[in-house]
Amino acid sequence: MSKESSIESHNIVIIGAGSAGLSTSYFLTEHNIGHVVLERGLVGNTWDVERWDGFHLVNPNWAVRLPGFHYAGTEPDGYLSKKETVDYLRNYANHFDAPVRPGIEIKKLERVDDKYLLTASSGERLLAGCVVVATGAFGVPKIPDYSAVLSGSISQIHSAEYKNPASLAEGGVLVVGSGQSGAQITEELHEAGKTVWLSVGNAGRRPRRYRGRDSSWWNYTMGGFDKTIENVESIDDARYGASSHTSGARGGHDIYLRQMAKNGVMLVGPVIGGNDDSLSLRTDLTEILKAVDEHPVNWKRDVDAYVEEYGIQVPPDDTVDPPDIQDWPKGESPDSLNLVEAGIKTIIWSTGFKYDFDWIKLPITGEHNYPVQLRGVTDYPGLYFMGLQWMYGSKSAQFIGVGEDAEYVSGHVARLFG
């Protein structure tokens, strides 16, 4: 019987073998509930394929805490590299013998009576009573429509496709977006000797360390990781806003856009359109940079207040910006950028991701194509989600917290299908 005509039956199917899918598998294994984990590539595929070679996590190693497999190395205050992150996930899967089947990409999920029919790109079909969708927190790359009318002489890639400076064409590079990925990639390209422009967005600046502690430690201690969808002012800002920039590379360090400008990176305002060889820009770069710099000032003020309230013994603030740094970048903010005249040969769109669940043939999504669910549980019996940004709280898609949602979802699954 061919793959196209046969149907393989399972009680429970998890789609995705990243941190969310594996954490859910761990708890189902603890419950002695049979299941299978389908992965389009190998374990940790997204981290391996969609991260650049010099990538490092921005939370320290002590925050790498998948259930039953917390980081136990010799550098708790270090930051896992791309390879170390992938190795960690694969070692985790081996640790509890996760039932992962690699090389199966699900292209369609539909409801058939009281079960779910999954169709793979190979034509293989699987029938399941329960499906946990754990396909990643960030969806598919988002690139503006006007990119299609730019000159074909300009190479264009998304930050998810970028690998290293040597992989790019000779010539200047424009990075669009200054969140975590865009800022780090810009720094790497500049340090490699590339001529770089950075189109700045509204992501704030995150101090790497303050008063003797990593900023992640302060956020964890002050309860920032425990915020849920019930106690944020705007869930849209939380879910879809750019993450503040910092870096875990080279032992972890600050990324300061004004210092980049002083060192030779050309900062311009946000890109708002384009045609052929030219891009249109917003001209409020000065105001944007002021807001970027206010972010750490306000954050430090909160830390200082917390230290005073609880009498925490930590060193005083000894961070001092160079005296002339606020003068950068110099000159007016242009309203356009001619790519050819600037010598730009490559655009890296670090413009985020969008959710794509059109392959699920159910009315399961709401605004922004975000799944309608409550802590992973949908209105469809046996259909769950895991690992989404702010699915339940700030750590729903992070190594330090995805396990809590996995325990909740797997417990719900156990009550229905155990």
WOKA-V775971 format. One record per residue. RES is the residue in three letters. SS is DSSP state (2 for helix, 1 for strand, 0 for the rest). PHI is phi in degrees with one decimal (NA if undefined). PSI is psi in radians with two decimals (NA if undefined). Layout:
RES/SS/PHI/PSI
RES/SS/PHI/PSI
This chain:
MET/0/NA/2.34
SER/0/-75.2/2.83
LYS/0/-59.4/-0.63
GLU/0/-66.2/-0.52
SER/0/-100.2/-0.44
SER/0/-83.7/2.64
ILE/1/-128.1/2.18
GLU/1/-95.2/2.30
SER/1/-104.0/2.43
HIS/1/-140.2/2.67
ASN/1/-72.8/-0.87
ILE/1/-136.6/2.32
VAL/1/-123.3/2.27
ILE/1/-106.3/2.27
ILE/1/-102.7/1.91
GLY/0/116.0/2.19
ALA/0/-114.4/0.87
GLY/0/-99.2/-2.76
SER/2/-62.2/-0.68
ALA/2/-70.6/-0.84
GLY/2/-65.3/-0.73
LEU/2/-68.9/-0.67
SER/2/-62.7/-0.70
THR/2/-65.7/-0.74
SER/2/-60.9/-0.68
TYR/2/-58.2/-0.83
PHE/2/-71.2/-0.63
LEU/2/-63.8/-0.66
THR/2/-63.9/-0.71
GLU/2/-61.1/-0.57
HIS/0/-83.6/0.01
ASN/0/57.4/0.69
ILE/0/-106.0/2.13
GLY/0/-66.6/2.44
HIS/0/-163.9/3.02
VAL/1/-135.5/2.53
VAL/1/-111.5/2.06
LEU/1/-98.4/2.29
GLU/1/-132.4/2.28
ARG/0/-66.2/-0.51
GLY/0/-120.3/-2.15
LEU/0/-108.6/2.97
VAL/0/-53.7/2.35
GLY/0/73.5/0.46
ASN/2/-55.8/-0.80
THR/2/-63.4/-0.75
TRP/2/-63.0/-0.63
ASP/2/-76.4/-0.75
VAL/2/-90.5/-0.62
GLU/0/-106.6/0.36
ARG/0/-124.0/2.54
TRP/0/-74.7/2.85
ASP/0/-60.6/-0.63
GLY/0/-89.5/0.23
PHE/0/-64.1/2.47
HIS/1/-135.5/2.60
LEU/0/-61.7/2.64
VAL/0/-99.1/-0.19
ASN/0/-95.7/2.50
PRO/0/-64.7/2.92
ASN/2/-62.9/-0.52
TRP/2/-63.9/-0.32
ALA/2/-89.9/0.02
VAL/0/-86.8/1.71
ARG/1/-137.0/1.09
LEU/1/-69.7/2.58
PRO/0/-57.3/2.23
GLY/0/77.0/0.12
PHE/1/-155.6/0.99
HIS/1/-69.4/2.67
TYR/0/-54.9/2.29
ALA/0/-131.5/0.41
GLY/0/-81.4/-2.96
THR/0/-94.5/-0.02
GLU/0/-127.2/1.20
PRO/0/-61.2/-0.44
ASP/0/-96.1/0.10
GLY/0/-85.0/-2.99
TYR/0/-137.0/2.17
LEU/0/-62.4/2.37
SER/1/-77.1/3.06
LYS/2/-56.2/-0.88
LYS/2/-62.8/-0.72
GLU/2/-66.1/-0.60
THR/2/-66.4/-0.81
VAL/2/-63.3/-0.75
ASP/2/-61.4/-0.71
TYR/2/-59.9/-0.79
LEU/2/-65.4/-0.72
ARG/2/-70.1/-0.62
ASN/2/-67.0/-0.61
TYR/2/-62.8/-0.82
ALA/2/-59.8/-0.70
ASN/2/-69.8/-0.55
HIS/2/-56.8/-0.72
PHE/0/-117.2/0.31
ASP/0/54.3/0.93
ALA/0/-58.5/2.36
PRO/0/-79.4/1.15
VAL/1/-88.9/2.35
ARG/1/-115.2/1.82
PRO/1/-77.6/2.84
GLY/0/76.1/0.38
ILE/0/-120.6/1.92
GLU/0/-103.6/2.06
ILE/1/-83.5/2.18
LYS/1/-107.0/-0.25
LYS/1/-153.2/2.42
LEU/1/-129.6/2.19
GLU/1/-140.0/2.75
ARG/1/-89.6/2.24
VAL/1/-128.4/1.87
ASP/0/56.0/-2.08
ASP/0/-105.7/0.34
LYS/1/-127.1/3.12
TYR/1/-121.4/2.26
LEU/1/-102.0/2.15
LEU/1/-108.6/2.30
THR/1/-117.8/2.18
ALA/1/-89.4/2.85
SER/0/-62.5/-0.42
SER/0/-78.0/-0.17
GLY/0/98.0/-0.21
GLU/0/-62.8/2.46
ARG/1/-124.0/2.47
LEU/1/-132.2/2.45
LEU/1/-112.3/2.28
ALA/1/-138.4/2.56
GLY/1/-80.5/-0.40
CYS/1/-142.7/2.39
VAL/1/-132.0/2.29
VAL/1/-111.2/2.01
VAL/1/-89.5/1.93
ALA/0/-130.2/1.00
THR/0/-89.9/0.10
GLY/0/121.3/2.69
ALA/0/-82.4/-0.33
PHE/0/-115.8/-0.03
GLY/0/68.4/-2.43
VAL/1/-111.2/2.66
PRO/1/-56.3/2.46
LYS/0/-110.5/2.09
ILE/0/-128.0/2.35
PRO/0/-62.8/2.62
ASP/2/-60.1/-0.63
TYR/2/-67.5/-0.17
SER/2/-60.6/-0.46
ALA/2/-70.5/-0.35
VAL/2/-105.0/0.19
LEU/1/-81.3/2.78
SER/0/-56.4/2.40
GLY/0/-67.9/-0.19
SER/0/-77.3/-0.18
ILE/0/-100.5/2.11
SER/1/-74.0/2.38
GLN/1/-128.1/2.25
ILE/1/-137.9/2.79
HIS/1/-89.2/2.74
SER/0/-58.6/-0.45
ALA/0/-68.9/-0.30
GLU/0/-97.8/-0.26
TYR/0/-68.6/2.42
LYS/0/-115.8/-0.90
ASN/0/-167.0/2.89
PRO/2/-58.7/-0.64
ALA/2/-67.8/-0.33
SER/2/-79.4/-0.16
LEU/0/-93.7/2.77
ALA/0/-65.9/2.73
GLU/0/-61.3/2.56
GLY/0/115.5/-3.13
GLY/1/-72.3/2.80
VAL/1/-129.2/2.35
LEU/1/-108.0/2.11
VAL/1/-101.0/2.19
VAL/1/-105.3/1.93
GLY/0/114.3/2.28
SER/0/-120.7/0.60
GLY/0/-75.1/-2.80
GLN/2/-56.8/-0.88
SER/2/-68.3/-0.87
GLY/2/-59.8/-0.75
ALA/2/-66.8/-0.73
GLN/2/-68.8/-0.72
ILE/2/-64.3/-0.72
THR/2/-58.4/-0.81
GLU/2/-60.0/-0.78
GLU/2/-63.2/-0.75
LEU/2/-64.7/-0.75
HIS/2/-63.5/-0.75
GLU/2/-67.1/-0.39
ALA/0/-84.2/-0.01
GLY/0/95.2/0.11
LYS/0/-75.3/2.60
THR/0/-84.4/2.10
VAL/1/-127.3/2.36
TRP/1/-107.8/2.53
LEU/1/-128.0/2.07
SER/1/-85.1/1.93
VAL/0/-80.4/2.41
GLY/0/-107.5/-2.83
ASN/0/-100.3/0.22
ALA/0/-64.8/2.38
GLY/0/-75.6/2.99
ARG/1/-97.8/2.23
ARG/0/-107.6/2.08
PRO/0/-60.5/2.45
ARG/0/-74.1/-0.80
ARG/1/-135.9/2.66
TYR/1/-152.7/2.27
ARG/0/52.0/0.79
GLY/0/83.3/0.05
ARG/1/-132.7/2.65
ASP/1/-68.2/2.56
SER/2/-60.3/-0.55
SER/2/-64.5/-0.63
TRP/2/-63.6/-0.77
TRP/2/-63.0/-0.79
ASN/2/-61.2/-0.69
TYR/2/-67.4/-0.84
THR/2/-65.4/-0.62
MET/0/-85.1/0.03
GLY/0/90.8/0.14
GLY/2/-62.8/-0.57
PHE/2/-74.5/-0.29
ASP/2/-95.5/0.04
LYS/0/-65.3/2.43
THR/1/-117.6/3.07
ILE/2/-61.6/-0.27
GLU/2/-84.8/-0.25
ASN/2/-130.6/0.71
VAL/0/-120.7/2.58
GLU/0/-66.8/-0.71
SER/0/-137.2/1.93
ILE/2/-67.5/-0.51
ASP/2/-65.1/-0.76
ASP/2/-62.5/-0.69
ALA/2/-66.8/-0.78
ARG/2/-77.8/-0.62
TYR/2/-116.7/-0.07
GLY/0/-76.2/2.73
ALA/0/-72.7/2.54
SER/0/-79.7/2.47
SER/0/-59.4/2.53
HIS/1/-92.2/2.41
THR/0/-159.8/-3.07
SER/1/-142.7/2.54
GLY/0/-102.4/-0.03
ALA/2/-72.1/2.71
ARG/2/51.7/0.75
GLY/2/82.4/0.03
GLY/0/92.1/2.28
HIS/1/-160.7/2.87
ASP/0/-70.9/2.66
ILE/0/-119.3/2.09
TYR/0/-120.3/1.95
LEU/2/-60.8/-0.69
ARG/2/-65.3/-0.63
GLN/2/-66.4/-0.65
MET/2/-57.7/-0.78
ALA/2/-63.1/-0.73
LYS/2/-63.4/-0.56
ASN/2/-81.9/-0.15
GLY/0/125.1/-0.12
VAL/0/-73.9/2.32
MET/1/-87.5/2.00
LEU/1/-92.7/2.35
VAL/1/-133.2/2.93
GLY/0/-73.5/3.10
PRO/0/-60.5/2.47
VAL/1/-77.0/2.28
ILE/1/-121.8/0.01
GLY/1/173.5/3.07
GLY/1/-176.6/2.81
ASN/1/-162.0/2.30
ASP/1/56.6/-1.98
ASP/0/-95.7/0.03
SER/1/-125.2/2.53
LEU/1/-116.5/2.46
SER/1/-90.6/2.45
LEU/1/-127.3/2.60
ARG/0/-72.7/2.63
THR/0/-107.8/0.23
ASP/0/-98.4/0.65
LEU/2/-57.6/-0.74
THR/2/-58.3/-0.79
GLU/2/-66.8/-0.67
ILE/2/-63.1/-0.79
LEU/2/-65.5/-0.59
LYS/2/-62.2/-0.75
ALA/2/-66.7/-0.68
VAL/2/-59.7/-0.74
ASP/2/-76.9/-0.38
GLU/2/-71.9/-0.44
HIS/2/-58.9/-0.91
PRO/2/-68.0/-0.52
VAL/2/-62.0/-0.82
ASN/2/-67.0/-0.68
TRP/2/-63.9/-0.78
LYS/2/-63.2/-0.65
ARG/2/-61.7/-0.70
ASP/2/-65.1/-0.71
VAL/2/-63.1/-0.81
ASP/2/-58.6/-0.72
ALA/2/-65.1/-0.68
TYR/2/-66.8/-0.75
VAL/2/-59.2/-0.77
GLU/2/-67.7/-0.73
GLU/2/-63.5/-0.70
TYR/2/-104.5/0.08
GLY/0/61.4/0.67
ILE/0/-75.3/2.30
GLN/0/-88.7/1.75
VAL/0/-138.3/2.78
PRO/0/-63.9/2.79
PRO/0/-72.0/2.95
ASP/0/-70.5/2.11
ASP/0/-118.7/0.32
THR/0/-85.2/2.26
VAL/0/-133.9/2.12
ASP/0/-73.7/2.55
PRO/0/-53.3/2.48
PRO/0/-61.5/-0.50
ASP/0/-101.3/0.15
ILE/2/-67.3/-0.52
GLN/2/-69.6/-0.19
ASP/2/-80.7/-0.13
TRP/0/-105.6/2.53
PRO/0/-77.3/2.71
LYS/0/-91.4/2.72
GLY/0/90.0/3.06
GLU/0/-77.3/2.72
SER/0/-87.3/2.01
PRO/0/-70.9/2.75
ASP/0/-95.8/-0.02
SER/1/-157.4/2.84
LEU/1/-138.6/2.02
ASN/1/-84.9/1.98
LEU/2/-65.3/-0.70
VAL/2/-67.8/-0.84
GLU/2/-62.3/-0.57
ALA/2/-80.2/-0.18
GLY/0/77.6/0.37
ILE/1/-81.6/2.16
LYS/1/-108.8/-0.29
THR/1/-137.8/2.38
ILE/1/-112.6/2.24
ILE/1/-108.3/1.95
TRP/1/-83.8/1.73
SER/0/-98.2/1.08
THR/0/-109.4/0.33
GLY/0/86.0/-2.90
PHE/1/-132.9/2.85
LYS/1/-130.7/2.66
TYR/0/-80.9/2.40
ASP/0/-131.3/1.70
PHE/0/-116.7/0.46
ASP/0/-64.3/-0.36
TRP/0/-72.6/-0.23
ILE/1/-90.7/1.94
LYS/0/-86.4/0.96
LEU/0/-142.9/2.64
PRO/0/-75.5/1.30
ILE/0/-105.6/-0.17
THR/1/-113.9/2.74
GLY/0/-117.9/-2.41
GLU/2/-61.6/2.50
HIS/2/63.7/0.28
ASN/2/61.0/0.44
TYR/0/-84.2/2.32
PRO/1/-59.0/2.42
VAL/0/-84.0/1.97
GLN/0/-161.2/2.89
LEU/1/-127.7/1.88
ARG/0/50.4/0.74
GLY/0/93.0/-0.22
VAL/1/-94.8/2.19
THR/0/-100.8/3.08
ASP/0/-77.6/-0.12
TYR/0/-95.9/2.03
PRO/0/-55.0/2.21
GLY/0/87.3/0.06
LEU/1/-114.9/2.15
TYR/1/-131.7/2.82
PHE/1/-124.5/2.68
MET/0/-145.1/2.56
GLY/0/79.6/0.24
LEU/0/-74.8/2.67
GLN/0/-59.8/2.20
TRP/0/50.5/0.72
MET/0/-61.4/-0.77
TYR/0/-128.6/-0.62
GLY/1/-151.4/-3.07
SER/0/-65.3/-0.41
LYS/0/-103.3/0.23
SER/0/-61.1/-0.47
ALA/0/-112.6/0.28
GLN/0/-112.9/2.68
PHE/0/-58.2/-0.51
ILE/0/-78.5/-0.26
GLY/0/-135.7/-0.21
VAL/2/-60.4/-0.49
GLY/2/-64.3/-0.53
GLU/2/-67.3/-0.75
ASP/2/-67.1/-0.64
ALA/2/-63.1/-0.68
GLU/2/-65.5/-0.69
TYR/2/-65.0/-0.87
VAL/2/-64.3/-0.78
SER/2/-65.7/-0.58
GLY/2/-65.0/-0.67
HIS/2/-65.7/-0.74
VAL/2/-62.4/-0.73
ALA/2/-61.8/-0.65
ARG/2/-68.8/-0.52
LEU/2/-94.7/-0.58
PHE/2/-126.0/0.04
GLY/0/-76.3/NA
